[in-house]
Amino acid sequence: MRNTRTLRTPGGLSVRADVRVLAVVGALLLATAAASVVLIGTGDFPISFGDVLRTLAGNGTAGQDFIVNELRLPRVLVGLLVGASLGLGGALFQSVSRNPLGSPDVLGLSQGATSGALVVIVLLSGSAAQVTVGALIGGLVTGLAIYLLAWKQGVHGYRLVLVGIGVSAVVTAVNGYLLTKADLVDATRAVVWMTGSLDGRDWSQVWPLLALCAVLVPLVLANARGLRMMEMGDDVSNALGVRVERVRMLLMVAAVLLTAAATAAAGPVSFVALTAPQLARRLTRSPGPNLVPSLSMGAALLVTADWASQRAFGADQLPVGVVTGVLGGVYLLWLLVTERRAGRI
């Protein structure tokens, strides 16, 4: 039996909380905060852990204030928001599809956002802001296409995954075609963006993503009970009073927006959306959707991967998407082997 506690608010509400889940979330948040401070202090001009904290509190020198608050803090915040968005989006898709492979990477949403960005870069030679808008539109259009193609008296499990894999293959081919039509400068710019990177991120990327998360995260958490009921099947959920298709549509739209916004801000950072919910579930040992643990795990993974991309390879700094791609690819192979041995694929 799981160790749960009932928490009562001053307003008289009571909430049952799993002690292990709370401990995991607390540990992840603490580790993420520590890794963020270390990352802020990392670079050609290193700053100690204590000096970073003093600068963030407004007590640093003018030089430290510029480096921390203007150059490095926005990059770290974008990384945290992108990782949290991908972790939450991945948890939503895996819970709705009831499939560990139901991730934006596998379903083609990241590739769809990439197509939108490539159209702007290759065909329109657009600015960075226009590339962001293009990625958002591409992700939304791809998500809508997957939903409509997978619809058959509702959207269910493996059909959603299989349709997503097919759409992903088509969109990937379109992306390759767009690259062949680009001139050398635009092709180079497109390939750098497609790798997934946090280089050069500033406050202009932080605020839109923060505003979107401020709206979508509470909306998703407010529907967490319905999502948990839906994991028992549509018939049981309907019997318990859950409006299944309404909740499913709402949460899928939220997941698409989170994924598209994250891709627009940092490019298609691979496999965070796939691995974060799975790792969170293994730590919490909870059968539910694990929304908050997945969100926390996504942020922790991306900040840690960004530090590794800057420091783990000597003088060669890699885009963060390369690091997450390598680690996520290894995890995906392990997951496929595990699912095969369990007889689920």
C-alpha positions in Angstrom: 0.0 0.0 0.0 1.4 3.4 -1.0 2.3 5.9 1.8 -0.2 8.8 1.3 -1.0 11.9 3.4 -4.0 14.1 3.4 -3.1 17.8 3.2 -5.7 20.4 4.3 -5.8 24.0 3.1 -6.9 27.0 5.2 -10.0 27.1 2.9 -11.1 23.6 4.0 -10.0 21.7 0.9 -8.2 18.4 1.4 -5.7 16.9 -1.0 -4.3 13.4 -0.8 -0.6 13.4 -1.6 1.8 10.5 -2.2 4.8 11.0 0.0 7.2 9.3 -2.4 6.0 11.5 -5.3 6.5 14.6 -3.2 10.0 13.5 -2.2 10.9 12.8 -5.9 9.5 16.2 -7.1 11.3 18.0 -4.2 14.6 16.2 -5.0 14.3 17.0 -8.7 13.5 20.7 -8.1 16.5 21.0 -5.8 18.8 19.2 -8.2 17.5 21.4 -11.1 18.1 24.6 -9.1 21.6 23.6 -8.2 22.4 22.5 -11.8 21.0 25.9 -13.0 23.3 27.9 -10.7 26.3 25.8 -11.8 25.4 26.3 -15.4 25.0 30.1 -15.0 28.6 30.1 -13.5 30.0 28.1 -16.4 31.7 29.7 -19.4 34.7 31.6 -20.6 34.4 33.8 -17.5 33.7 31.4 -14.7 31.7 32.6 -11.7 31.6 30.7 -8.4 28.4 29.2 -7.0 28.2 31.8 -4.2 28.9 34.7 -6.5 26.1 33.6 -8.8 23.7 33.5 -5.9 24.8 36.9 -4.7 24.4 38.3 -8.2 21.0 36.9 -8.6 20.1 38.5 -5.3 21.3 41.9 -6.7 24.6 42.1 -4.8 27.1 41.3 -7.6 29.5 43.6 -9.4 28.5 45.4 -12.6 30.4 42.8 -14.7 28.9 39.8 -12.9 25.4 41.4 -13.2 25.8 41.7 -17.0 27.2 38.2 -17.5 24.7 36.5 -15.2 21.4 38.4 -15.8 21.9 39.4 -19.4 23.9 36.7 -21.0 23.5 33.4 -19.1 20.3 33.6 -17.1 18.0 33.9 -20.2 19.6 30.8 -21.7 19.1 28.8 -18.5 15.5 29.9 -18.1 14.8 29.0 -21.7 16.3 25.6 -21.1 14.2 25.1 -17.9 11.0 26.1 -19.7 11.7 24.0 -22.8 12.6 21.0 -20.7 9.5 21.4 -18.5 7.2 21.9 -21.6 8.6 18.8 -23.4 8.4 16.7 -20.2 4.8 17.7 -19.6 3.8 17.3 -23.3 5.4 13.9 -23.4 3.6 12.8 -20.3 0.3 13.9 -21.8 0.8 12.1 -25.0 1.9 8.9 -23.3 -1.0 9.0 -21.0 -3.6 9.7 -23.7 -2.2 7.0 -26.0 -1.5 4.7 -23.1 1.8 3.9 -24.9 5.4 4.6 -23.7 6.2 5.5 -27.3 3.5 8.1 -27.5 6.0 11.0 -27.6 6.1 14.2 -29.7 9.4 12.9 -31.2 7.8 9.7 -32.3 4.4 11.2 -33.3 6.0 13.7 -35.7 5.1 16.9 -33.8 8.7 18.1 -33.5 9.2 17.3 -37.2 6.1 19.3 -38.0 7.3 22.3 -36.1 10.6 21.9 -37.9 8.8 22.0 -41.3 7.1 25.3 -40.3 10.4 26.8 -39.4 12.1 25.5 -42.6 9.4 27.1 -44.8 10.1 30.4 -43.2 13.9 30.0 -43.4 14.2 28.5 -46.9 11.3 30.0 -48.8 10.7 33.3 -47.0 14.2 34.1 -45.5 12.3 35.2 -42.4 13.7 36.7 -39.2 14.1 34.8 -35.9 10.7 35.9 -34.7 9.1 34.7 -38.0 10.9 31.4 -37.6 9.3 31.0 -34.2 5.8 31.7 -35.5 6.4 29.3 -38.4 7.4 26.5 -36.0 4.3 27.1 -33.9 2.0 26.9 -36.9 3.8 23.8 -38.3 3.4 22.0 -34.9 -0.3 22.9 -34.7 -1.1 21.9 -38.2 0.8 18.6 -37.8 -1.0 17.9 -34.5 -4.4 18.6 -36.1 -3.6 16.3 -39.0 -2.6 13.4 -36.7 -5.7 13.9 -34.6 -8.0 13.8 -37.7 -6.3 10.9 -39.3 -6.4 8.9 -36.1 -10.0 9.7 -35.4 -12.4 6.7 -35.6 -15.2 7.1 -33.0 -12.5 8.6 -30.8 -8.7 8.6 -30.6 -7.1 5.6 -29.1 -3.7 4.1 -28.2 -1.8 2.4 -30.9 -3.8 4.0 -33.8 -2.5 7.4 -32.6 1.1 6.2 -32.5 0.9 4.4 -35.8 -0.6 7.5 -37.5 1.9 9.7 -35.9 4.8 7.5 -37.1 3.4 7.7 -40.7 3.0 11.5 -40.5 6.5 11.8 -39.1 7.9 9.9 -42.1 6.1 12.2 -44.5 7.1 15.4 -42.8 10.7 14.3 -42.5 10.7 13.7 -46.3 9.3 17.2 -46.8 12.0 18.6 -44.5 14.7 16.9 -46.6 13.2 18.4 -49.8 13.1 21.9 -48.3 16.8 21.6 -47.4 17.7 20.6 -51.0 15.9 23.7 -52.3 17.8 26.1 -50.0 20.9 28.1 -50.9 24.1 27.4 -48.8 23.5 30.2 -46.3 19.9 29.3 -45.6 20.7 25.5 -45.5 23.4 26.1 -42.9 21.1 28.3 -40.8 18.4 25.6 -41.1 20.6 22.7 -40.1 21.9 24.6 -37.1 18.3 25.3 -36.0 17.3 21.7 -36.6 20.0 20.4 -34.3 18.4 21.9 -31.3 20.4 24.5 -29.4 20.2 27.1 -26.6 23.0 29.2 -27.9 22.2 32.9 -28.1 18.9 32.7 -26.3 17.8 35.9 -24.7 14.8 37.4 -22.8 12.8 37.7 -26.0 12.5 33.8 -26.0 11.8 33.6 -22.3 8.7 35.8 -21.9 6.5 34.1 -24.6 7.3 30.6 -23.4 6.8 31.6 -19.8 3.4 33.2 -20.6 2.3 30.0 -22.4 3.4 27.8 -19.6 1.6 30.0 -17.1 -1.6 29.4 -18.9 -1.3 25.8 -20.0 0.3 24.2 -16.9 -2.6 25.1 -14.5 -5.1 24.1 -17.2 -3.5 20.7 -17.6 -3.2 20.1 -13.8 -6.8 21.1 -13.4 -7.7 18.2 -15.8 -5.3 15.7 -14.2 -8.1 13.8 -12.4 -9.9 13.2 -15.7 -6.7 12.1 -17.4 -6.0 9.6 -14.5 -9.5 8.2 -14.9 -9.0 7.9 -18.7 -6.1 5.5 -18.1 -8.7 2.9 -16.9 -10.5 3.0 -20.3 -13.1 5.2 -21.9 -16.1 3.2 -20.7 -15.0 3.4 -17.0 -14.2 7.1 -17.4 -17.6 7.8 -18.9 -19.3 5.9 -16.0 -17.3 8.1 -13.5 -18.6 11.3 -15.2 -15.5 12.2 -17.2 -16.3 13.8 -20.6 -13.6 11.7 -22.3 -13.4 13.2 -25.8 -13.6 16.8 -24.5 -10.8 16.1 -21.9 -8.7 14.2 -24.5 -9.0 17.0 -27.1 -8.2 19.7 -24.5 -5.1 17.9 -23.2 -3.9 17.0 -26.7 -4.2 20.7 -27.8 -2.2 21.7 -24.7 0.4 19.1 -25.4 0.8 20.2 -29.0 1.1 23.8 -28.0 3.7 23.0 -25.3 5.8 20.9 -27.8 5.5 23.5 -30.6 6.4 26.4 -28.3 9.4 24.5 -27.0 10.5 23.6 -30.5 10.1 27.2 -31.6 12.2 28.4 -28.7 15.1 26.0 -28.9 14.7 23.9 -32.1 13.7 20.2 -32.1 15.5 19.0 -28.9 15.3 15.3 -29.2 14.0 12.6 -26.8 13.4 14.8 -23.7 9.6 14.3 -24.2 10.1 10.6 -24.5 12.5 9.9 -21.6 11.4 12.4 -19.0 7.9 10.8 -18.2 9.4 7.3 -18.2 12.2 8.2 -15.8 9.8 10.1 -13.6 7.5 7.1 -13.4 10.3 4.8 -12.5 11.4 7.1 -9.7 7.9 7.7 -8.3 6.7 4.1 -8.9 3.3 5.6 -9.4 1.0 4.3 -12.1 -0.7 7.7 -12.9 0.2 10.2 -15.5 2.9 11.8 -13.2 2.5 15.3 -14.7 4.4 17.3 -12.1 7.3 14.7 -11.8 7.6 14.6 -15.6 7.6 18.4 -15.8 10.4 18.5 -13.2 12.3 15.7 -14.8 12.2 17.4 -18.2 13.7 20.6 -16.8 16.4 18.7 -14.9 17.3 16.7 -18.0 17.7 19.6 -20.3 19.7 21.8 -17.9 22.0 18.9 -17.2 22.4 18.1 -20.9 23.2 21.8 -21.6 25.9 21.7 -19.0 27.3 18.5 -20.5 27.2 20.0 -24.0 29.4 22.9 -22.8 31.8 21.1 -20.4 32.0 17.4 -21.1 33.8 17.5 -24.4 36.7 19.7 -23.7 37.0 22.7 -26.0 34.4 21.4 -28.4 30.9 22.7 -27.4 28.0 20.7 -28.8 24.4 21.8 -29.3 22.3 20.5 -26.5 20.1 18.6 -29.1 23.1 16.4 -29.9 23.6 15.3 -26.3 19.9 14.6 -25.7 19.7 12.8 -29.0 22.5 10.4 -28.1 21.3 9.7 -24.6 17.6 9.5 -25.7 18.5 7.1 -28.6 20.2 4.7 -26.2 17.2 4.9 -23.9 14.8 4.3 -26.8 16.7 1.2 -27.8 16.6 -0.1 -24.2 12.8 0.7 -24.0 12.1 -1.2 -27.2 14.0 -4.2 -25.9 12.2 -4.1 -22.6 8.8 -3.8 -24.3 9.6 -6.7 -26.6 10.6 -8.9 -23.8 7.4 -8.1 -22.0 5.4 -9.1 -25.1 3.9 -5.6 -25.6 5.4 -5.1 -29.1 
